[in-house]
Amino acid sequence: MKITKIAGAVLIGIATISTFAYCTSDAKKAGDKKAGNDTTKVEEENLRAPVDTAKYDQILKKLANGDTTGKWPVKNQPYPLDGAILPFKRIVVYYGNLHSKKMGALGEYAPKEMWSRLNKEIKHWEKVDPSTPVQAGLHYIAAVASGTPGKDGKYINRMGNKQIDSVLKIAKMRPNTIVFLDLQVALSNIKAELPHIQKYLEMPNVHLGIDPEFSMKDGSLPGKKIGTYDAADLNYVTGYLADLVKKHNLTPKVFVVHRFTKKMVTNYKSIKLRPEVQIVMHMDGWGEPDLKLGTYRHFIYGEPVQFTGFKLFYKNDLKKAPNRLMTPEELMKLKPIPSYIQYQ
C-alpha cells in the first residue's frame, strides 16, 4: 500500500514517509446525528431492495469468472440483509485525506475537480461492464498512523468530526454516494478506535475500512514494518458492525480490509461471515502490473473470504516499467472479478 504516515504541519505535522517496497518477496515467493440524518435520507429511500437470492448466486458465479478450483464463489456464505450493495453493484471510490495531497486523490484535488475525475473513472467502468451498476464512494482515512506519538503515545492522528463532516458534504455533491471511514490504528487497537467513529457508522451511507499495515501489535512504530490483524480482530469488527445494523435497522455494512502480504491477515479460514456485513479483501499493493497480479493471485484469490477489491495508484503504479495504470478491461479478466475498486 501507501505506507504513508503523516507528521508535520497540519496533523501533528504532515510529511509523507517512504513507502515499503510492498510484498515483493512475498509475491514472488508464493458532528452530531442531525447532520447525519440530512446526509442519509436518500439512502434510506432506495437501499432497501429485497435480496433476490437467485440473482445473488448468479452474480457470484459471474464474478468467479470461470474459476474451476472450487475456491470461488465462496461456499456456504449467508445471504445478506435487504438493501445489500454487493454483489449487485460495483463500488468505485477515491481514497485519501483532506489534510494531505500525497495520500490520495481525495484530498489532492478540490471537490469539484475530484468529482470530475472520479466520474470519468465511473463512466469507464460502466462502459466496460454495463451489466453492473456503479456505486460511487469516497474512502476517507479517519485515523492516520503518525510519525509522532501524540498525547496518548499511540502514534495516531484521529480526524475531528469537522473533517469527517466535510467529507460527508463532499459526498452529497453526487447523490447516493457512500463514504468509507478508514482506520490506521498504529499502537492503539481496533476495539479502542471503533467507538471514535461509531456515530458515523450508525448512518446508513457510512461504511468501514481497516488497514492491517498500520496495526502494530508488537509495539513497532508505524512505517518501520508491516502490521497485522487476525481473524479474531475481523470477527470482532463484523460483530460490532452487525450489532449497529440490527440496533438501528440499517442495510448491510461494507467492510474493506486492505491487504498485500500473507501476514497482514492471519487465520483467514476462521473469518466469520454475517448477513449484516459484507467483507471485501482488498488488494492494496502498488507496483507494475505483474507484481500487482501476483499479489492478487496469492493473497486475495488464494485465500478466499467473500468479496474482493483492487487498488490503483495514479503515481506509484507508474514508477516501474511498463509505467502505466492497469485498466478496467484488464481487471475484468481477474478471477474473481473485483467488486470494489479504489483509486489513490
FIBAVEX-110845 format. One line per field, with one value per residue (C-alpha): residue in three letters; chain; x, y, z. Coordinates in nm, 3 decimals. Example, Ala and Ser with C-alpha at 12.3 -4.5 7.8 and 13.67 -1.06 7.14 Angstrom:
BEGIN
residuo <- c(ALA;SER)
cadena <- c(A;A)
u <- c(1.230;1.367)
v <- c(-0.450;-0.106)
w <- c(0.780;0.714)
! end
This chain:
BEGIN
residuo <- c(MET;LYS;ILE;THR;LYS;ILE;ALA;GLY;ALA;VAL;LEU;ILE;GLY;ILE;ALA;THR;ILE;SER;THR;PHE;ALA;TYR;CYS;THR;SER;ASP;ALA;LYS;LYS;ALA;GLY;ASP;LYS;LYS;ALA;GLY;ASN;ASP;THR;THR;LYS;VAL;GLU;GLU;GLU;ASN;LEU;ARG;ALA;PRO;VAL;ASP;THR;ALA;LYS;TYR;ASP;GLN;ILE;LEU;LYS;LYS;LEU;ALA;ASN;GLY;ASP;THR;THR;GLY;LYS;TRP;PRO;VAL;LYS;ASN;GLN;PRO;TYR;PRO;LEU;ASP;GLY;ALA;ILE;LEU;PRO;PHE;LYS;ARG;ILE;VAL;VAL;TYR;TYR;GLY;ASN;LEU;HIS;SER;LYS;LYS;MET;GLY;ALA;LEU;GLY;GLU;TYR;ALA;PRO;LYS;GLU;MET;TRP;SER;ARG;LEU;ASN;LYS;GLU;ILE;LYS;HIS;TRP;GLU;LYS;VAL;ASP;PRO;SER;THR;PRO;VAL;GLN;ALA;GLY;LEU;HIS;TYR;ILE;ALA;ALA;VAL;ALA;SER;GLY;THR;PRO;GLY;LYS;ASP;GLY;LYS;TYR;ILE;ASN;ARG;MET;GLY;ASN;LYS;GLN;ILE;ASP;SER;VAL;LEU;LYS;ILE;ALA;LYS;MET;ARG;PRO;ASN;THR;ILE;VAL;PHE;LEU;ASP;LEU;GLN;VAL;ALA;LEU;SER;ASN;ILE;LYS;ALA;GLU;LEU;PRO;HIS;ILE;GLN;LYS;TYR;LEU;GLU;MET;PRO;ASN;VAL;HIS;LEU;GLY;ILE;ASP;PRO;GLU;PHE;SER;MET;LYS;ASP;GLY;SER;LEU;PRO;GLY;LYS;LYS;ILE;GLY;THR;TYR;ASP;ALA;ALA;ASP;LEU;ASN;TYR;VAL;THR;GLY;TYR;LEU;ALA;ASP;LEU;VAL;LYS;LYS;HIS;ASN;LEU;THR;PRO;LYS;VAL;PHE;VAL;VAL;HIS;ARG;PHE;THR;LYS;LYS;MET;VAL;THR;ASN;TYR;LYS;SER;ILE;LYS;LEU;ARG;PRO;GLU;VAL;GLN;ILE;VAL;MET;HIS;MET;ASP;GLY;TRP;GLY;GLU;PRO;ASP;LEU;LYS;LEU;GLY;THR;TYR;ARG;HIS;PHE;ILE;TYR;GLY;GLU;PRO;VAL;GLN;PHE;THR;GLY;PHE;LYS;LEU;PHE;TYR;LYS;ASN;ASP;LEU;LYS;LYS;ALA;PRO;ASN;ARG;LEU;MET;THR;PRO;GLU;GLU;LEU;MET;LYS;LEU;LYS;PRO;ILE;PRO;SER;TYR;ILE;GLN;TYR;GLN)
cadena <- c(A;A;A;A;A;A;A;A;A;A;A;A;A;A;A;A;A;A;A;A;A;A;A;A;A;A;A;A;A;A;A;A;A;A;A;A;A;A;A;A;A;A;A;A;A;A;A;A;A;A;A;A;A;A;A;A;A;A;A;A;A;A;A;A;A;A;A;A;A;A;A;A;A;A;A;A;A;A;A;A;A;A;A;A;A;A;A;A;A;A;A;A;A;A;A;A;A;A;A;A;A;A;A;A;A;A;A;A;A;A;A;A;A;A;A;A;A;A;A;A;A;A;A;A;A;A;A;A;A;A;A;A;A;A;A;A;A;A;A;A;A;A;A;A;A;A;A;A;A;A;A;A;A;A;A;A;A;A;A;A;A;A;A;A;A;A;A;A;A;A;A;A;A;A;A;A;A;A;A;A;A;A;A;A;A;A;A;A;A;A;A;A;A;A;A;A;A;A;A;A;A;A;A;A;A;A;A;A;A;A;A;A;A;A;A;A;A;A;A;A;A;A;A;A;A;A;A;A;A;A;A;A;A;A;A;A;A;A;A;A;A;A;A;A;A;A;A;A;A;A;A;A;A;A;A;A;A;A;A;A;A;A;A;A;A;A;A;A;A;A;A;A;A;A;A;A;A;A;A;A;A;A;A;A;A;A;A;A;A;A;A;A;A;A;A;A;A;A;A;A;A;A;A;A;A;A;A;A;A;A;A;A;A;A;A;A;A;A;A;A;A;A;A;A;A;A;A;A;A;A;A;A;A;A;A;A;A;A;A;A;A;A;A;A)
u <- c(0.000;0.100;0.277;0.230;0.216;0.161;0.388;0.446;0.250;-0.124;-0.178;0.086;0.285;0.232;0.511;0.495;0.716;0.866;0.658;0.750;0.857;0.542;0.540;0.788;0.939;0.600;0.451;0.745;0.756;0.411;-2.086;-2.399;-2.669;-2.889;-2.632;-2.612;-2.987;-2.974;-2.697;-2.874;-3.241;-3.194;-3.005;-3.288;-3.534;-3.359;-3.130;-3.399;-3.448;-3.513;-3.227;-3.301;-3.115;-3.120;-2.968;-2.718;-2.597;-2.590;-2.373;-2.134;-2.085;-2.020;-1.765;-1.584;-1.506;-1.476;-1.270;-1.267;-1.068;-1.370;-1.233;-1.475;-1.750;-1.705;-1.923;-2.172;-2.183;-2.503;-2.733;-2.714;-2.995;-3.219;-3.054;-2.712;-2.482;-2.271;-2.261;-2.537;-2.320;-1.950;-1.814;-1.569;-1.404;-1.142;-0.918;-0.728;-0.725;-0.826;-0.509;-0.265;-0.228;0.012;-0.224;-0.465;-0.697;-0.944;-0.750;-0.522;-0.791;-1.058;-1.401;-1.533;-1.219;-1.207;-1.562;-1.487;-1.200;-1.386;-1.689;-1.463;-1.345;-1.705;-1.811;-1.523;-1.639;-1.997;-1.883;-1.665;-1.928;-2.271;-2.446;-2.311;-2.423;-2.151;-2.186;-1.978;-1.789;-1.532;-1.285;-1.152;-0.867;-1.032;-0.742;-0.392;-0.079;0.161;0.533;0.495;0.345;0.076;-0.076;-0.168;0.154;-0.031;0.119;-0.226;-0.397;-0.774;-0.962;-1.207;-1.579;-1.550;-1.319;-1.543;-1.848;-1.666;-1.625;-1.995;-2.074;-1.844;-2.019;-2.354;-2.231;-2.310;-2.643;-2.634;-2.258;-2.139;-1.849;-1.590;-1.407;-1.069;-0.874;-0.496;-0.474;-0.092;-0.011;-0.377;-0.615;-0.935;-1.152;-1.041;-1.078;-1.422;-1.611;-1.449;-1.644;-1.950;-2.194;-2.097;-2.118;-2.477;-2.554;-2.675;-2.440;-2.120;-1.910;-1.575;-1.220;-0.929;-0.561;-0.357;-0.042;-0.063;-0.185;0.138;0.066;0.433;0.485;0.687;0.642;0.416;0.615;0.901;0.739;0.407;0.143;-0.120;-0.475;-0.602;-0.937;-1.033;-0.991;-1.201;-1.469;-1.482;-1.531;-1.804;-1.980;-1.959;-2.098;-2.369;-2.488;-2.516;-2.704;-2.955;-2.993;-3.052;-3.229;-2.959;-2.875;-2.560;-2.229;-1.946;-1.621;-1.298;-0.976;-0.656;-0.406;-0.086;0.108;0.022;0.088;-0.135;-0.436;-0.383;-0.617;-0.841;-1.037;-1.171;-1.322;-1.695;-1.943;-2.262;-2.578;-2.530;-2.176;-2.014;-1.638;-1.409;-1.050;-0.878;-0.553;-0.374;-0.027;0.139;0.378;0.394;0.102;0.278;0.358;0.004;-0.143;0.088;-0.021;-0.388;-0.338;-0.154;-0.330;-0.677;-0.766;-0.565;-0.727;-1.096;-1.315;-1.618;-1.573;-1.257;-1.115;-0.829;-0.637;-0.490;-0.225;-0.212;0.155;0.317;0.195;0.380;0.723;0.844;0.809;0.570;0.490;0.114;-0.205;-0.395;-0.729;-1.084;-1.064;-0.768;-0.928;-1.240;-1.021;-0.928;-1.051;-1.257;-1.357;-1.321;-1.638;-1.460;-1.218;-1.013;-0.811;-0.542)
v <- c(0.000;0.351;0.330;0.700;0.840;1.196;1.403;1.775;2.083;2.018;1.679;1.696;1.767;1.641;1.476;1.163;0.879;0.638;0.358;-0.004;-0.195;-0.385;-0.760;-0.801;-1.110;-1.249;-1.205;-1.357;-1.648;-1.754;1.607;1.529;1.293;1.568;1.642;1.270;1.244;1.510;1.318;0.985;1.043;0.942;0.631;0.509;0.554;0.338;0.091;-0.139;-0.362;-0.723;-0.956;-1.173;-1.485;-1.643;-1.329;-1.313;-1.665;-1.587;-1.278;-1.462;-1.722;-1.448;-1.284;-1.618;-1.572;-1.938;-2.044;-2.423;-2.471;-2.458;-2.152;-1.911;-1.832;-1.872;-2.156;-2.150;-1.773;-1.626;-1.420;-1.054;-0.849;-0.649;-0.346;-0.508;-0.327;-0.629;-0.809;-0.618;-0.309;-0.240;0.013;0.264;0.508;0.776;0.739;0.992;1.251;1.616;1.726;1.575;1.594;1.298;1.039;1.014;1.180;1.255;1.548;1.607;1.784;2.039;1.873;1.975;1.859;1.544;1.458;1.535;1.286;1.018;1.046;0.969;0.652;0.558;0.607;0.387;0.106;0.147;0.116;-0.190;-0.371;-0.222;-0.510;-0.397;-0.056;0.151;0.265;0.581;0.623;0.827;0.638;0.870;0.795;0.891;0.778;0.824;0.647;0.921;0.979;1.135;0.979;1.237;1.300;0.936;0.790;0.580;0.737;0.802;1.115;1.091;1.321;1.551;1.546;1.864;1.689;1.385;1.609;1.782;1.451;1.376;1.713;1.640;1.305;1.482;1.658;1.332;1.180;0.840;0.843;0.625;0.703;0.471;0.571;0.404;0.332;0.305;0.211;0.229;0.149;0.162;-0.123;-0.168;-0.214;0.123;0.308;0.200;0.400;0.721;0.688;0.497;0.784;0.788;0.411;0.441;0.628;0.406;0.562;0.520;0.204;0.091;0.018;-0.106;-0.121;-0.410;-0.241;0.004;-0.231;-0.251;-0.524;-0.577;-0.214;-0.126;0.227;0.258;0.273;0.060;-0.271;-0.404;-0.471;-0.740;-0.836;-1.182;-1.338;-1.274;-0.899;-0.908;-1.112;-0.851;-0.578;-0.763;-0.837;-0.470;-0.365;-0.631;-0.502;-0.149;-0.275;-0.461;-0.187;0.090;-0.114;-0.044;-0.205;-0.423;-0.254;-0.298;-0.376;-0.328;-0.493;-0.377;-0.650;-0.707;-0.968;-1.301;-1.195;-0.887;-1.117;-1.439;-1.740;-1.628;-1.955;-1.852;-1.525;-1.533;-1.413;-1.240;-1.125;-0.775;-0.723;-0.768;-0.825;-0.705;-0.832;-0.552;-0.591;-0.280;-0.323;-0.089;-0.157;-0.284;-0.494;-0.831;-0.763;-0.647;-0.951;-1.180;-1.018;-1.056;-1.419;-1.519;-1.323;-1.240;-1.521;-1.778;-1.702;-1.651;-1.471;-1.318;-1.028;-0.880;-0.536;-0.393;-0.070;0.152;0.415;0.709;0.772;0.468;0.220;0.421;0.408;0.093;-0.036;-0.052;0.272;0.257;0.209;-0.116;-0.072;-0.181;-0.409;-0.590;-0.611;-0.767;-1.067;-1.142;-1.446;-1.338;-1.008;-0.738;-0.580;-0.284;-0.055;0.207;0.487;0.666)
w <- c(0.000;0.052;0.375;0.408;0.752;0.849;1.060;1.047;0.962;0.998;1.164;1.435;1.126;0.772;0.583;0.376;0.487;0.249;0.109;0.161;-0.146;-0.059;-0.051;-0.337;-0.183;-0.074;-0.419;-0.588;-0.341;-0.329;1.404;1.556;1.428;1.288;1.019;0.950;0.902;0.630;0.457;0.453;0.364;0.001;0.104;0.323;0.038;-0.223;-0.049;0.090;-0.212;-0.107;-0.191;-0.494;-0.385;-0.730;-0.881;-0.595;-0.676;-1.046;-0.998;-0.765;-1.034;-1.288;-1.058;-1.021;-1.390;-1.480;-1.178;-1.157;-0.837;-0.607;-0.427;-0.594;-0.538;-0.162;-0.037;0.248;0.279;0.421;0.204;0.309;0.456;0.225;0.068;0.021;-0.220;-0.313;-0.549;-0.726;-0.777;-0.818;-0.571;-0.722;-0.481;-0.442;-0.137;0.071;0.348;0.326;0.505;0.256;-0.120;-0.106;0.040;-0.248;-0.497;-0.217;-0.071;-0.366;-0.568;-0.482;-0.457;-0.800;-0.979;-0.770;-0.874;-1.238;-1.227;-1.034;-1.262;-1.559;-1.388;-1.309;-1.671;-1.784;-1.556;-1.671;-2.032;-1.968;-1.759;-1.837;-1.660;-1.320;-1.189;-1.022;-0.663;-0.618;-0.293;-0.102;0.117;0.386;0.626;0.953;1.173;1.031;1.154;1.262;1.287;1.631;1.946;2.018;2.359;2.419;2.283;2.026;1.711;1.570;1.441;1.469;1.237;1.412;1.344;1.137;0.891;0.864;0.824;0.538;0.360;0.407;0.249;-0.045;-0.087;-0.113;-0.427;-0.608;-0.499;-0.328;-0.274;0.012;0.246;0.396;0.712;0.730;1.048;1.079;1.447;1.489;1.856;1.953;1.863;1.668;1.978;2.114;1.784;1.660;1.925;1.795;1.469;1.591;1.544;1.176;1.138;1.261;0.937;0.651;0.395;0.601;0.583;0.724;0.616;0.827;0.741;0.885;0.755;1.044;1.318;1.516;1.768;1.860;1.955;1.644;1.519;1.215;0.894;1.030;0.939;0.811;1.077;1.109;1.202;1.290;1.207;1.569;1.511;1.195;1.373;1.648;1.388;1.198;1.526;1.620;1.283;1.291;1.627;1.485;1.180;1.395;1.655;1.402;1.134;0.875;0.546;0.544;0.608;0.360;0.544;0.347;0.467;0.297;0.217;0.020;0.223;0.379;0.738;0.716;0.771;0.966;1.004;0.719;0.730;1.072;0.948;1.019;0.758;0.869;0.687;0.828;0.692;0.351;0.367;0.089;0.092;-0.094;-0.290;-0.171;-0.321;-0.567;-0.849;-1.203;-1.337;-1.299;-0.934;-0.858;-1.032;-0.833;-0.509;-0.603;-0.700;-0.382;-0.109;-0.243;-0.484;-0.287;0.050;-0.029;0.223;0.048;-0.200;-0.349;-0.422;-0.626;-0.578;-0.847;-0.764;-1.001;-0.917;-0.754;-1.015;-1.279;-1.114;-1.291;-1.646;-1.822;-1.632;-1.668;-1.474;-1.513;-1.690;-1.607;-1.910;-1.752;-1.408;-1.560;-1.654;-1.294;-1.104;-0.919;-1.077;-0.807;-0.670;-0.512;-0.699;-0.520;-0.679;-0.480)
! end
